[in-house]
Every structure is written in C-alpha cells, then in structure tokens.
Amino acid sequence: MPENEAEDIPYAERLRQKNIQTRPSGWTSATRDEVAEGPTPEGGRFKATRDTAGHIVTEETTPSGKQRKHVTINLA
C-alpha cells in the first residue's frame, strides 16, 4: 500500500526508486544450464552440462581416478 495516497507514483515504482531488489520467480531451463550426472558403463562417473546455446561439456572420472573433459560445440 502506498504511504501517501496523494502521490501519483505506483508502489512498485517507489520500491524500484529505493533500490529494493527482489529475485525474479519462475526460473526455467531456458535461463540456466541443464546438468546430468551418473555412472559410466566402465564404472566411473560423469557430469554432462548443456548450456542455453546447446554446447555440451562432459566431465568424466575413470575407475582408475583419471579425469577427462569432452566438449561438444553447437555450430547451428
């Protein structure tokens, strides 16, 4: 509710002028990376991350402890 009813400034505009920032609600997969994790067939672990442009980065750990990184770039 406005503090002073005589003002013609909407309440939301007054909050913006006071620099009160709120987090936008409703994050979607279009605004953040998609992540998949799990075991590999060889017994290691993987983590695949797809960003909003379609690029895929796969980080892999082998059963012997070596780490690998594979990058797939979307050119379309």
KOLNUVEX-600530 format. One line per field, with one value per residue (C-alpha): x, y negated, z; residue number from 1. Coordinates in steps of 0.1 Angstrom, whole numbers, plus 5000, padded with zeros to 4 digits. Layout:
<sites>
u [X; ...]
v [Y; ...]
w [Z; ...]
resi [NUM; ...]
</sites>
This chain:
<sites>
u [5000; 5013; 5024; 5009; 4978; 4983; 5014; 5008; 5038; 5028; 5040; 5062; 5079; 5086; 5103; 5125; 5135; 5145; 5167; 5149; 5156; 5137; 5146; 5125; 5103; 5099; 5133; 5131; 5156; 5158; 5177; 5200; 5223; 5209; 5231; 5231; 5252; 5257; 5279; 5297; 5295; 5332; 5324; 5335; 5313; 5303; 5287; 5273; 5263; 5243; 5242; 5215; 5234; 5234; 5271; 5278; 5306; 5311; 5335; 5344; 5363; 5376; 5376; 5414; 5409; 5419; 5398; 5387; 5368; 5349; 5334; 5308; 5302; 5268; 5276; 5239]
v [5000; 4965; 4945; 4913; 4917; 4882; 4893; 4905; 4928; 4965; 4986; 5008; 4978; 4964; 4997; 4995; 4960; 4972; 4998; 5027; 5057; 5089; 5122; 5130; 5160; 5189; 5199; 5222; 5244; 5217; 5195; 5220; 5249; 5285; 5310; 5348; 5369; 5406; 5437; 5447; 5482; 5487; 5479; 5443; 5412; 5384; 5350; 5335; 5299; 5283; 5245; 5224; 5223; 5261; 5266; 5298; 5302; 5337; 5342; 5378; 5397; 5432; 5460; 5455; 5419; 5401; 5371; 5363; 5334; 5336; 5305; 5306; 5272; 5265; 5247; 5243]
w [5000; 4992; 5022; 5008; 4987; 4972; 4952; 4916; 4917; 4917; 4947; 4926; 4911; 4945; 4955; 4924; 4934; 4968; 4952; 4967; 4945; 4945; 4929; 4898; 4903; 4879; 4867; 4836; 4818; 4792; 4816; 4833; 4823; 4823; 4842; 4841; 4864; 4868; 4865; 4832; 4818; 4828; 4864; 4866; 4870; 4846; 4847; 4815; 4813; 4784; 4783; 4768; 4734; 4732; 4740; 4760; 4784; 4798; 4827; 4833; 4861; 4851; 4876; 4879; 4890; 4858; 4849; 4813; 4798; 4765; 4748; 4721; 4704; 4688; 4655; 4644]
resi [1; 2; 3; 4; 5; 6; 7; 8; 9; 10; 11; 12; 13; 14; 15; 16; 17; 18; 19; 20; 21; 22; 23; 24; 25; 26; 27; 28; 29; 30; 31; 32; 33; 34; 35; 36; 37; 38; 39; 40; 41; 42; 43; 44; 45; 46; 47; 48; 49; 50; 51; 52; 53; 54; 55; 56; 57; 58; 59; 60; 61; 62; 63; 64; 65; 66; 67; 68; 69; 70; 71; 72; 73; 74; 75; 76]
</sites>
